[in-house]
Amino acid sequence: MSKSKHPSGAPWRNFYGRFRGKTIRAAQHEYLENDLGRLSPGPVSWEENPDRVPLDLNALFPDREIWLEIGFGGGEHLVHMAQTYPDIGLIGCEPFVNGVAMLLGKIRKARVSNLAVHPGDVRDLFDVLPDESLSKVFLNYPDPWPKTRHHRRRFVTPEHLAPLHRVMKTGAELRVATDIEDYVRQTLQQVPPHGFTWQAAHPADWRAPWPDWQSTRYEQKALREGRTPHYLTFTRD
Ligand SMILES: C[S@@+](CC[C@H](N)C(=O)[O-])C[C@H]1O[C@@H](n2cnc3c(N)ncnc32)[C@H](O)[C@@H]1O
């Protein structure tokens, strides 16, 4: 067996974030046990889908546009979007189980039914998303990795941007929010060469959020700590 693969056949993908944080409450365990199955977008993991057969998105959300939120954290923005746009099918992706549990609580309260959840790494989801299947993608406050030697762990690198381009439709919108100036630099340098165009004037000013924006836990922390949110919009060429 090649050293670069798991027994399931999955390629070895370094993941530097956290899968688990503080204790998960009993109620949250119950959400994870009972709700995740029915919210699945289909077989994403290498164990369930070793041949990487593309997901049947039309069966998941018949005749709807599909939007994706990468790294939804506690799910504030994702649930807000699902409520605001009931005719859209939304997929959320987050490997941090405490965040997934928080999202599930919010889904129960909001009673939204146009959401699917992949509780894992977006790279595994990219593998099984059909070409040109997404009409909008949100990347809200991706992990900043401030040290120069860690910049290659950031989302805005070829490992993520090449499959992201493949799964987005022509003209689809990519929204990136970040409070880290050097992340803005790397985003503006890396995203356009992967087949995206920066919509410099949309929103009108990079300091003004999108009209349908919902602030997130991470953004609130950034504001408390005196950092400035930046909102960048790209379209897929
Ligand atoms: C700084 S947090 C921001 C969370 C949330 N978007 C917010 O604004 O509050 C970044 C999130 O990205 C998630 N993340 C990191 N790597 C990821 C990956 N490969 N696939 C999906 N999510 C990822 C992390 O687990 C974390 O929850």
The ligand as an SDF file (V2000), in Angstrom:
LIG
                    3D

 27 29  0  0  0  0  0  0  0  0999 V2000
  -11.8000   30.8660   11.7460 C   0  0  0  0  0  0  0  0  0  0  0  0
  -13.0440   29.6660   11.6730 S   0  0  0  0  0  0  0  0  0  0  0  0
  -14.4440   30.6020   11.0790 C   0  0  0  0  0  0  0  0  0  0  0  0
  -15.7530   29.8790   11.2870 C   0  0  0  0  0  0  0  0  0  0  0  0
  -16.9950   30.5980   10.7490 C   0  0  0  0  0  0  0  0  0  0  0  0
  -17.0010   30.6730    9.3090 N   0  0  0  0  0  0  0  0  0  0  0  0
  -17.1430   31.9790   11.3630 C   0  0  0  0  0  0  0  0  0  0  0  0
  -16.9730   32.9640   10.6170 O   0  0  0  0  0  0  0  0  0  0  0  0
  -17.4200   32.0580   12.5840 O   0  0  0  0  0  0  0  0  0  0  0  0
  -12.5790   28.6850   10.2550 C   0  0  0  0  0  0  0  0  0  0  0  0
  -13.3780   27.3890   10.1330 C   0  0  0  0  0  0  0  0  0  0  0  0
  -12.9540   26.6940    8.9560 O   0  0  0  0  0  0  0  0  0  0  0  0
  -12.9990   25.3110    9.2470 C   0  0  0  0  0  0  0  0  0  0  0  0
  -12.1190   24.5840    8.3130 N   0  0  0  0  0  0  0  0  0  0  0  0
  -10.7650   24.5230    8.3460 C   0  0  0  0  0  0  0  0  0  0  0  0
  -10.3010   23.7040    7.3830 N   0  0  0  0  0  0  0  0  0  0  0  0
  -11.3970   23.2380    6.7190 C   0  0  0  0  0  0  0  0  0  0  0  0
  -11.5750   22.3260    5.6400 C   0  0  0  0  0  0  0  0  0  0  0  0
  -10.5320   21.7340    5.0510 N   0  0  0  0  0  0  0  0  0  0  0  0
  -12.8360   22.0720    5.2240 N   0  0  0  0  0  0  0  0  0  0  0  0
  -13.9020   22.6740    5.8170 C   0  0  0  0  0  0  0  0  0  0  0  0
  -13.7940   23.5320    6.8510 N   0  0  0  0  0  0  0  0  0  0  0  0
  -12.5610   23.8110    7.3030 C   0  0  0  0  0  0  0  0  0  0  0  0
  -12.5030   25.2410   10.6890 C   0  0  0  0  0  0  0  0  0  0  0  0
  -12.8510   24.0200   11.3220 O   0  0  0  0  0  0  0  0  0  0  0  0
  -13.1710   26.4540   11.3100 C   0  0  0  0  0  0  0  0  0  0  0  0
  -14.4150   26.1560   11.8850 O   0  0  0  0  0  0  0  0  0  0  0  0
  1  2  1  0
  2  3  1  0
  2 10  1  0
  3  4  1  0
  4  5  1  0
  5  6  1  0
  5  7  1  0
  7  8  2  0
  7  9  1  0
 10 11  1  0
 11 12  1  0
 11 26  1  0
 12 13  1  0
 13 14  1  0
 13 24  1  0
 14 15  1  0
 14 23  1  0
 15 16  2  0
 16 17  1  0
 17 18  1  0
 17 23  2  0
 18 19  1  0
 18 20  2  0
 20 21  1  0
 21 22  2  0
 22 23  1  0
 24 25  1  0
 24 26  1  0
 26 27  1  0
M  CHG  2   2   1   9  -1
M  END
$$$$
